[in-house]
Amino acid sequence: MLDTASNRPELPAEIARRRTFAIISHPDAGKTTLTEKFLLFGGAIQMAGQVRAKGEARRTRSDFMQMEKDRGISVSASAMSFDFKSFRFNLVDTPGHSDFSEDTYRTLTAVDAAVMVIDGAKGVESQTQKLFEVCRLRDLPILTFCNKMDREARDVFDIIDEIQENLAIDVTPASWPIGMGREFLGCYDMLNNRLELMDRADRNVVAESIRLDGLDDPRLADHIPAHLLTQLREEVEMARELLPTLDPQSVLEGHMTPIWFGSAINSFGVKELMEGIATYGPEPQVQKATPRSIAPEEPKVTGFVFKVQANMDPKHRDRVAFVRLASGHFLRGMKLTHVRTKKPMAISNPVLFLASDRELAEEAWAGDIIGIPNHGQLRIGDTLTEGEAIRVSGIPSFAPELLQTVRAGDPMKAKHLEKALMQFAEEGAAKVFKPMIGSGFIVGVVGALQFEVLGSRIELEYGLPVRFDASQFTSARWVTGPKAAVDKFINANKQHISYDHDGDVVYLTRLQWDIDRIERDYPDITLTATKEMM
Ligand code: GDP
């Protein structure tokens, strides 16, 4: 079953064995715990517990700041690579806080699949639902892990029904839990006809699985009390009648999700889930780009920046651009073309994020995530190639929903403030607009918490106290159209015009009515709430 052979024989074996995915979940469902266990089974760390710092740091705002300060931790957790059997897994972290939906969206452009973790007692929660919708936009394959079965959980059919109804996706059981809460014994592996028993004594091992001849195998009675065995047989029979059987093609297309039951904290069900990722993964996929899409097996290297993280080392103003390789075999020292500026870049210090260590990447393949330290040349949405003018598409920037003006506490420091704001704009942490008339800046974010995070980061990293105030505007729209029409529009609306950090024209307003009127009065002008990042 765990054969790395792909149904695309043209794919080099090194690429075919890669699985690049993210975990989507509601806070507290067990994402951090599951990540630790992935690393444990992947042999990347000796004892689980090393990503814990991050999981616990995320809860409150002040802790979140601490995490932001402690860049080392949050960065090594941004992308983690580890091996499982003959596979190389690349796990890309989705930001935990619901405020960072745009960041999350972009993270999901860098993966080929998502693991959806739900809490067996709570089912599909709000954040899971939102993240799922984002995955659906890209038809990402989704594998589901129903966690915390060692606690009182909901009825299994209920959970499955809820996923099918709320998320409009077919659910097929890959495993079936035996008992729950204190009676939880383990799972019957529906795909491989195995019995997997949980070892409560040691949380870092999984009891040996027992291969069975179907649910009538007499050995079942040696391990499962009679009442649970009867229940298991009835439920599995019902599940086979009522629920669809696994169709790998449908999983690949994002129409069906297999569900595994387990308990991450007890390391139970994790290995089966990992086998599932390996089997239904899928391997690195074709990347949409203009003027043509990019196939992973192309010998030439292409990659795109989906995340930028600045000030990882507070002593240096360096940044790391996280690049997903879309094709080819990358070697350290390669010269790549930065398509936006048409300049060559020698990639001499690429970083590969092997579990908790950062290592120099001597080589990497399509599907891998590498970190490229730079001084601001690389921005979100940038494409790197071996010369061809090709740009990865589909990495959007959303209009912010909250706008505030920002001023330096010390008016002499306005220039410093501008520099700091530009950095955060390039990182994608905020939108920064420079009004055409007047001084100062308007900052736009998607969630209110981001203002506070931004304020403390500017103070911490630039030593600049800043003040945010209510802005007279509440909406921002990018303005596009023929140059003459845009110029005329700008002249007639100077009080509302500003420029974003790329120099693109943005119309700011307080009234939806204004936007409707402009669409009527200026037929050549388009106002958009998203902009493709390039
Ligand atoms: P995250 O917010 O999704 O990253 O969740 P965490 O991994 O931090 O887990 C949230 C809480 O649930 C922690 O207290 C974990 O110890 C606990 N937890 C995680 N997995 C399990 C499990 O399988 N069973 C039980 N009983 N608790 C778990």
Residues whose N, C-alpha, C, O or C-beta is under 5 A from the ligand:
A	BS01	GDP	H26 P27 D28 A29 G30 K31 T32 T33 L34 G55 N147 K148 D150 R151 G262 S263 A264 I265 N266
